[in-house]
Structure formats: structure tokens, C-alpha cells
Amino acid sequence: MTDSQAPADDAATSQGREAIPSIAEQLREIDTCMLATRGDDGELHARPMSNNGSVEWDGSSWFFAPADGRLVAELRRDPAAVTTYRADDRFAWVALSGSAEIVEDAQAKRDHWLPELERWFPNGPEDPNVALVRLDATAAQWWTEHGDGSADLA
């Protein structure tokens, strides 16, 4: 797919926050995404992250990361981030861009915790080296078997 195939009609690009339920439907079954941030070297750095696909997406994506790791350091310097998702079982891609924040609330960490995260964080959400990241999407693009589109979610 080339940029010339990007969404062009006004109906696909003017959905705004009304697009959130259809985006959530696409994300529901996707377990992993790539999360990209800008490093202090100016380069974009991407890494795979769990999408916690069983969580209902409402415009914010939630991720856990090592508090002393590169992802958290990069987001503290520059909160701009982008996630890209690809479904394994169907023709569907979603890209979300927005602003990320490190959430310091211990209850929020417990609320978003899933048992499968213990694979990476065996000491659970109370571990001081476990950071909770919230990415608030301000824009979305998607490509599915039903068509493509984009939305300004800000």
C-alpha cells in the first residue's frame, strides 16, 4: 500500500471520536502492537508491547513497562508516541498517534493489571520498577476488508 492509497474521502476522515467504537472493535482481538517513541538521539525507537486485547479501548491505550527502562525515559522527555496494530487472522491494520503519560497511581496499576503480565513483571503491579503508561490517542488511521479511514480523536 502506498501513500496514494491512504484514505482520501471526507466521510472517512471526519469521523472524530465517533470512530472510537469501530476502532475498539478492530483492536479487541489484537494482542500485540508496536509502540514507537523518539529517543534522545532524535531517532524513532519501536518495541513490541502487549495491547491487553481483552480490555475495551476507549481512546486510551494502557501499557506496562520497566520504570527504569528506555521507553519510560523517552516518554518523560517527549510524550509523543505512535502504536501500530496488525491482526493475524484478518485484513486489519490500525495506527494510533497521541500523547503518553506515566501514570503514578497505584490503584490504576492494579486496575489495569492482568495475570499474564507476571511473565515480565513477576513481582506484580506493586513493584516500584513497574510503570503504567497511558497513551491518549489524538489521531487514528485504519485499513480493513471493509475499507480504510482516519479520524481526528483530539
Protein Blocks (a to p, Z undefined) as FASTA:
>chain_A
ZZklpcfbfklmmnmmmlmmmmmmmmmmpmbdcdddddfkopacdddddeklmbccehia
cddddfkbmklmmmmmomcdcdddddfkbccdddddddddddfbfklmmmmpcfklmmmm
mnojmlmkbccdddddfbdcdddfkbccdddfZZ
